[in-house]
Amino acid sequence: MKATPLLGWYRALAVATGVALLVFCGFIVAKYGFSTAEDVTAYVAMLHGYLYIGYFVVTFLLGLKLKWPTGRLVFTLAAGCIPFASFVAERRVVREAAEQASADGARQPAGV
């Protein structure tokens, strides 16, 4: 299970998407709650959208490579649209990938 490059991209995009989503939520509150920052909200929304597209592609490829069940893949893909969920999903994916890598390393015979 050598998913290191995809895992690195996944981690970066999960954090960036999560931060962009939280910033976007703040601007939505400012726009509709206080009638300010109406112009900036559109740009922050586009930023989150572009980051989410990258997150979606990398997560999908990582899920295929690690042979995730469909439910887990769908939850992890949706985590980029739920505030704070991408941070939880990122920690869980990294932990389980490390556990799987250590289990794969333990099964290999010595000298290989």
C-alpha positions, 0 to 999 in steps of 0.5 A, a space after each residue: 500500500 504505497 499511497 504516500 504521494 496521494 496521502 500527502 496531497 489528500 492531507 493538504 487538500 483536506 486542510 485547505 478545503 476545511 479552512 476555506 469552508 470555514 472562512 466561507 461560512 464566516 462570510 455567509 454569516 457576514 453577508 446575510 446577517 450583517 449585510 457586509 462583505 457581499 463581493 468577497 463572499 463570491 470569491 471565497 465561494 469560488 476558492 472553496 469550490 476549486 479546492 473541493 474539486 481537487 479534494 474530490 479527485 484526490 480523495 476518489 483516487 486514494 479511496 480506489 487505491 486503498 479499496 475503501 468500501 462505498 460508504 466510507 468513500 462517500 462520507 470522505 468525499 462529502 466531508 469537504 462540504 461539511 464544516 469541520 468534517 474534513 479535519 476529522 476525516 483527514 485524521 482518520 484516513 492518515 491514522 488508518 493508512 499508517 496502521 495499514 502500512 505498518 501491518 503490510 510491513 510486518 507481513 513482508 518477509 525479511 530481506 525483501 
